[in-house]
Amino acid sequence: MKHIDRTSCLRRDFYRRKRLQKSLRRDPKSKKYSGYIRVIAPSIFSFSQNYDATVTFLQSIKQAAFKRPKTGHRKVFLDFETIEAISVGAALVLAAEIDRWQKIKNVKLVLKNYSSWSDDVKSLLHDIGFFALLGTPNSHSLCHGFSGEAISVLELISCDSANGERIAEISSRLSGIASAFEQDPVMYCAVLEAAYNGVLHGYPEKFSFQYPPLHKTWWATASWSPKEQTVKFIVYDQGVGISETLPRSKLYEKVVASLSSVTPVGSTLFKSDSTMIEAALKVSRTSRSDGHGQGLRDIVAPVESMAGAKLRILSGCGEVLYRQGEQISKRDRSNHIGGTLVEWTIPVGAT
């Protein structure tokens, strides 16, 4: 993703919303999309550079899609014209939200004002398969070149189960990428393991979701950065999050024991999502149990075996960055991402 002045973009976002609110109060019918609920995307659509605004926008999409209006028919306008820079991870989660909306509500969403979108945004969304998801296959005619830093190398993959035929197809596509970038195929086993665990553990029965997810579904994509000479592989599910699923796993008692040795049980820190994810990663590396712990160990394995590789996990409100040698940094966010996003960054030619 090309560099954008974050402070300037956030300032523009603020004043843009103020102008919109003022114009709507003055004369609602004067707006081009009068009668619509208008959801405005942030200038920087990225979890790493603009997390809160990005997640707030995604939450607004869910609210618009699934909250029943008090009166009349709800019409929603998602305004992407404001996006100046977009990351591949954020684009993947956006695509998952659109996929959820269309399938659960049984509606076909259409593009509006796309001629005014940034060319880089249109190109990345086209390459990731966003327009195909909307049923707009000829969208390539809308794109006029790409100057961003991330180039999609794998169109959006989605799978609603861990069936052998579909997994074999996906594995073949991932192996092709591994060969092209001279990378160790073990990386792709981790991608599929993360996806499988998202399906297996992320959608517990009888859990009361705030917004209905596409049960047992995960999404994945990959991109190449010519500047950084790295490939990113990203998997996302709309499940409850790692810290929520841990109490149901065989790993939980070991995680609690590990945390209680340094943190009082019941403390705020003990309950934080990032702390739970960090502890689960550490315990899983030495655990011999199967199930959730085994899955986490497989997810970390490529990072441990490849110099310069790193793993980022966004799950619930927690964010954890894992580097080779058990170098872990973490933080907790104020907003829930709405599932779990696992992102590997692997140098080209890593073996």
C-alpha positions in Angstrom: 0.0 0.0 0.0 1.5 3.3 -1.0 2.4 5.9 1.6 -0.3 8.4 2.5 0.0 11.2 5.1 -2.1 9.6 7.9 -2.7 12.9 9.8 -3.9 14.8 6.8 -6.2 11.9 5.8 -7.7 11.7 9.3 -8.2 15.5 9.3 -10.0 15.3 6.0 -12.2 12.4 7.2 -13.3 14.5 10.2 -14.2 17.6 8.2 -15.8 15.6 5.4 -18.2 14.1 7.9 -18.9 17.5 9.4 -19.7 18.9 6.0 -22.0 16.0 5.1 -23.9 16.3 8.4 -24.3 20.0 7.9 -25.6 19.7 4.3 -28.1 16.9 5.3 -29.5 19.1 8.1 -29.8 22.1 5.8 -31.5 20.3 2.8 -31.6 16.5 2.8 -33.2 16.3 -0.6 -30.3 18.2 -2.2 -28.0 15.2 -1.8 -27.5 12.9 -4.8 -28.3 9.9 -2.7 -31.1 11.4 -0.6 -33.1 8.6 1.1 -30.1 6.3 1.5 -28.2 5.5 4.7 -24.8 6.7 3.6 -21.8 4.8 5.1 -18.6 6.7 4.4 -15.3 4.8 4.2 -12.2 6.3 5.8 -9.4 7.8 3.6 -6.9 5.1 4.8 -8.6 1.7 4.8 -6.1 -0.3 6.7 -5.8 -2.2 10.0 -2.2 -1.3 10.5 -2.4 2.4 9.7 -6.0 3.3 10.7 -7.5 0.5 12.7 -10.3 2.2 14.6 -11.8 4.0 11.6 -11.5 0.9 9.4 -13.2 -1.4 12.0 -15.9 1.3 12.7 -16.7 1.4 9.0 -17.0 -2.4 8.8 -19.2 -2.4 11.9 -21.4 0.3 10.2 -21.8 -2.0 7.2 -23.1 -4.8 9.5 -25.4 -2.4 11.3 -26.8 -1.2 7.9 -27.2 -4.7 6.6 -28.8 -6.4 9.6 -30.4 -4.0 11.9 -34.1 -3.7 11.1 -35.3 -0.2 10.3 -38.0 1.3 12.4 -40.0 2.4 9.4 -39.9 1.9 5.7 -37.4 0.1 3.5 -33.7 0.5 4.4 -31.5 1.6 1.4 -27.8 1.7 2.0 -25.1 3.5 0.1 -21.5 2.4 0.8 -19.3 5.3 -0.2 -15.9 4.1 -1.3 -15.0 7.4 -3.2 -13.3 8.6 0.0 -10.7 5.8 0.1 -7.3 7.0 -0.9 -5.3 3.9 0.2 -6.4 0.4 1.0 -4.5 -2.6 2.4 -5.0 -6.2 1.1 -6.1 -7.4 4.6 -8.7 -4.7 5.0 -9.9 -5.4 1.4 -10.3 -9.1 2.2 -12.4 -8.4 5.3 -14.5 -5.9 3.3 -15.1 -8.6 0.7 -16.1 -11.1 3.4 -18.7 -8.6 4.8 -20.1 -8.0 1.3 -20.3 -11.8 0.8 -22.1 -12.2 4.1 -24.6 -9.5 3.3 -25.4 -10.9 -0.2 -25.8 -14.5 0.9 -27.7 -14.1 4.2 -30.0 -11.3 3.0 -30.3 -12.8 -0.4 -29.7 -9.5 -2.2 -27.5 -8.4 -5.1 -25.4 -5.3 -4.2 -24.5 -2.9 -7.0 -21.7 -0.5 -7.5 -22.4 3.3 -7.3 -20.1 6.3 -8.2 -17.2 3.9 -9.0 -16.0 6.2 -11.7 -14.9 8.6 -8.9 -13.0 5.9 -6.9 -9.2 6.0 -6.7 -7.6 4.0 -9.6 -5.4 2.2 -7.1 -8.4 1.2 -5.0 -10.3 -0.1 -8.1 -7.3 -2.0 -9.3 -6.6 -3.8 -6.0 -10.3 -4.6 -5.5 -10.5 -5.9 -9.0 -7.4 -8.1 -8.6 -8.6 -9.5 -5.3 -11.9 -10.6 -6.9 -14.1 -8.0 -5.2 -16.0 -7.0 -8.4 -16.5 -10.7 -9.4 -18.0 -11.2 -5.9 -20.5 -8.5 -6.8 -21.2 -10.1 -10.1 -19.5 -7.3 -12.1 -16.9 -9.3 -14.1 -16.1 -6.5 -16.6 -14.8 -4.2 -14.0 -11.3 -4.3 -15.4 -12.5 -1.6 -17.8 -12.8 0.7 -14.8 -9.2 0.4 -13.8 -6.4 2.5 -15.3 -3.2 1.2 -13.8 -1.9 0.6 -10.4 0.9 2.4 -8.5 0.5 0.9 -5.0 3.0 -1.3 -3.2 0.9 -4.5 -3.0 0.1 -6.6 -6.1 -2.5 -9.4 -5.7 -1.2 -12.8 -6.7 -4.2 -14.9 -5.5 -7.8 -13.9 -6.2 -10.1 -14.2 -3.2 -10.7 -17.8 -2.0 -13.7 -18.7 0.1 -14.7 -22.1 1.4 -17.7 -23.0 3.5 -16.3 -26.3 4.8 -13.1 -28.3 5.1 -14.1 -30.8 2.3 -11.3 -32.6 0.7 -12.0 -31.7 -2.9 -12.1 -28.0 -2.3 -9.0 -28.1 0.0 -7.1 -30.0 -2.7 -8.0 -27.3 -5.3 -6.9 -24.5 -3.0 -3.7 -26.4 -2.0 -2.8 -26.7 -5.7 -3.2 -23.0 -6.3 -1.1 -22.1 -3.2 1.6 -24.6 -4.3 1.8 -22.8 -7.6 2.5 -19.5 -5.8 5.1 -21.2 -3.7 6.9 -22.5 -6.8 6.7 -19.1 -8.5 8.3 -17.3 -5.5 10.7 -20.1 -4.6 9.2 -20.6 -1.2 8.9 -23.5 1.1 5.5 -25.3 0.5 5.1 -25.8 4.3 3.9 -22.2 4.4 0.8 -23.2 2.6 0.0 -26.0 5.0 -0.1 -23.3 7.7 -2.6 -21.3 5.6 -4.9 -24.2 5.3 -4.4 -25.2 9.0 -5.4 -21.6 10.0 -8.5 -21.8 7.8 -9.4 -25.3 9.1 -9.1 -24.1 12.7 -11.2 -21.0 12.0 -14.0 -23.3 10.8 -13.5 -25.9 13.5 -13.3 -23.6 16.5 -14.5 -20.2 15.5 -18.2 -20.9 15.1 -19.3 -22.6 18.3 -22.8 -24.0 18.5 -25.4 -22.0 20.4 -23.2 -18.9 20.5 -25.2 -15.7 20.3 -23.5 -13.7 17.5 -24.4 -10.0 17.3 -24.6 -10.3 13.6 -25.2 -13.6 11.8 -22.0 -15.0 10.3 -21.6 -17.2 7.3 -21.1 -20.3 9.5 -18.1 -22.5 8.8 -16.8 -20.1 6.1 -13.3 -18.6 5.7 -11.7 -16.3 3.1 -8.1 -16.1 2.0 -5.9 -14.1 -0.4 -2.2 -13.3 -1.1 -0.2 -10.4 -2.4 3.3 -9.6 -3.4 5.2 -6.5 -2.6 7.9 -5.7 -5.2 9.4 -3.1 -2.9 9.7 -5.3 0.2 10.2 -8.5 -1.8 7.8 -10.4 0.4 4.6 -12.3 -0.1 1.7 -12.0 2.3 -0.9 -14.7 2.9 -4.0 -13.7 4.7 -6.8 -15.8 6.1 -10.0 -14.4 7.7 -13.0 -15.9 9.4 -16.1 -14.3 11.0 -15.9 -16.4 14.2 -15.9 -15.4 17.8 -12.1 -15.0 18.1 -9.2 -17.0 19.6 -9.6 -15.8 23.3 -13.3 -16.8 23.2 -12.6 -20.3 21.9 -9.7 -21.1 24.2 -11.9 -22.1 27.2 -13.3 -24.9 25.0 -9.9 -26.2 24.0 -7.5 -28.7 25.6 -4.9 -26.0 25.7 -6.9 -23.8 28.1 -5.6 -25.1 31.4 -2.0 -24.8 30.3 -2.7 -21.2 29.1 -4.3 -20.3 32.5 -1.4 -21.8 34.3 1.1 -19.9 32.2 -0.7 -16.6 32.7 -1.3 -17.1 36.5 2.4 -17.4 37.1 2.9 -13.8 36.1 -0.5 -12.2 36.2 -3.2 -12.4 39.0 -6.2 -14.4 37.9 -9.2 -12.1 37.3 -7.1 -9.0 36.5 -7.9 -6.9 33.5 -4.6 -7.9 31.8 -5.3 -11.6 32.3 -8.6 -11.1 30.5 -7.3 -9.1 27.5 -7.5 -10.7 24.1 -3.9 -10.0 23.2 -2.6 -11.6 26.4 -4.7 -14.7 25.8 -3.4 -15.0 22.2 0.2 -14.5 23.2 -0.1 -17.1 26.0 -1.8 -19.6 23.6 1.0 -19.1 21.0 3.7 -19.7 23.6 2.0 -22.7 25.2 1.2 -24.3 21.8 4.9 -24.3 20.8 5.7 -26.8 23.6 2.3 -28.6 23.8 2.0 -32.1 22.5 -1.8 -32.1 22.5 -3.9 -32.1 19.4 -6.7 -29.9 18.4 -6.5 -26.1 18.8 -3.0 -26.2 20.2 -1.7 -28.2 17.3 -3.3 -25.7 14.9 -1.6 -22.8 16.5 1.8 -24.6 16.5 1.4 -25.2 12.8 0.5 -21.6 12.2 3.7 -20.4 13.9 6.0 -23.0 12.4 6.7 -21.2 9.0 7.8 -18.1 10.9 10.3 -20.1 13.0 11.8 -21.8 10.0 12.2 -18.8 7.6 14.5 -15.9 8.3 12.8 -12.5 8.1 9.3 -14.0 8.3 6.6 -12.7 10.6 3.1 -13.5 11.7 0.3 -11.1 12.6 -2.9 -12.1 14.3 -5.9 -9.8 14.7 -8.6 -11.6 16.7 -11.4 -10.1 18.8 -9.8 -6.9 20.2 -6.3 -8.3 20.4 -3.4 -7.8 18.0 -0.2 -10.0 18.2 2.9 -9.8 16.0 5.2 -12.8 16.2 8.7 -12.9 14.8 11.3 -15.7 14.6 12.8 -16.6 17.9 9.5 -16.1 19.9 9.8 -12.3 19.6 6.2 -11.2 20.4 4.7 -7.7 20.6 1.0 -7.2 21.4 -1.7 -4.6 21.9 -5.4 -4.4 22.6 -7.8 -2.4 20.5 -11.0 -0.7 21.6 -13.0 -2.3 18.7 -13.6 -6.0 17.9 -12.4 -6.8 14.4 -15.4 -9.2 13.9 -13.5 -12.4 13.7 -9.9 -13.5 13.3 -7.4 -12.3 10.6 -4.1 -14.3 10.3 -1.4 -12.7 8.1 2.0 -14.2 7.3 4.7 -12.1 5.7 7.3 -14.4 4.0 10.4 -13.1 2.1 10.6 -14.2 -1.6 13.0 -17.1 -1.9 12.7 -18.1 1.7 13.2 -21.8 2.3 
